[in-house]
Amino acid sequence: MIEVRLFASLRTGRDKIIKLDSNSFSVAGEVLKHLSIEAEEVAIYLINGRHSDLDAPIKDGDIIAIFPPVGGG
C-alpha cells in the first residue's frame, strides 16, 4: 500500500489522504497520472519526506506528499 497525501488546491475534488495498491505503480509520475494531476500543478513531491522527481521509484509502504505551487500577492 502507498499512502498519498495531497495539500492545498490539490485536495479539490480529491481526498486529503489516498491509499493506493503499490503493485499498480513503479515510479512517482504514475501516481500523478492516476490521480489526474498534471506535473505543472506540482511544486514539491516528497517520498518518505525526501524531495524526489517523477522518475523516482516507489515501493510498498512509501508515503508520498504532493504540494502545489504557492500563490498569492
C-alpha positions in Angstrom: 0.0 0.0 0.0 1.2 3.5 -0.8 -0.2 6.5 1.1 -0.6 9.7 -0.9 -1.1 13.0 1.0 -2.4 15.9 -1.0 -2.1 19.6 0.1 -3.9 22.9 -0.6 -5.6 23.1 -4.0 -4.7 19.6 -5.0 -7.3 18.4 -2.5 -10.1 20.0 -4.5 -12.3 17.1 -5.6 -10.0 14.6 -4.0 -9.5 13.1 -0.6 -6.8 14.5 1.7 -5.2 11.1 2.1 -5.4 8.4 -0.6 -4.2 4.8 -0.2 -3.2 3.0 -3.4 -2.1 -0.5 -4.2 1.7 -0.4 -4.5 1.6 -3.2 -7.2 0.0 -0.8 -9.6 2.8 1.8 -9.7 6.6 1.6 -10.2 7.5 5.3 -10.5 6.2 8.5 -8.9 4.8 10.0 -12.1 2.4 7.2 -12.5 0.7 8.2 -9.2 0.1 11.7 -10.6 -1.4 10.3 -13.8 -3.7 8.0 -11.8 -4.9 11.0 -9.8 -5.3 13.2 -12.9 -2.8 15.7 -11.6 -0.6 17.4 -14.2 3.1 17.7 -13.4 2.8 21.5 -13.8 0.4 21.6 -10.9 3.1 20.1 -8.6 5.9 22.2 -6.9 7.1 19.8 -4.3 7.0 16.0 -4.5 8.2 14.1 -1.4 8.7 10.4 -1.0 9.1 9.5 2.7 10.0 13.1 3.5 12.7 13.5 0.8 12.5 15.6 -2.3 12.0 13.4 -5.3 11.4 13.7 -9.0 8.7 12.0 -11.0 11.1 9.3 -12.2 11.8 8.1 -8.7 10.9 4.5 -7.9 8.2 3.9 -5.4 7.6 0.8 -3.3 5.2 -0.7 -0.8 5.0 1.4 2.4 6.0 4.7 0.8 4.4 7.9 1.9 4.1 10.4 -0.9 3.3 14.1 -0.2 2.4 16.4 -3.1 2.3 20.2 -2.8 1.2 22.7 -5.5 3.0 26.0 -6.1 2.2 28.7 -3.6 0.3 31.7 -5.0 -0.5 35.0 -3.5 0.1 38.6 -3.8 
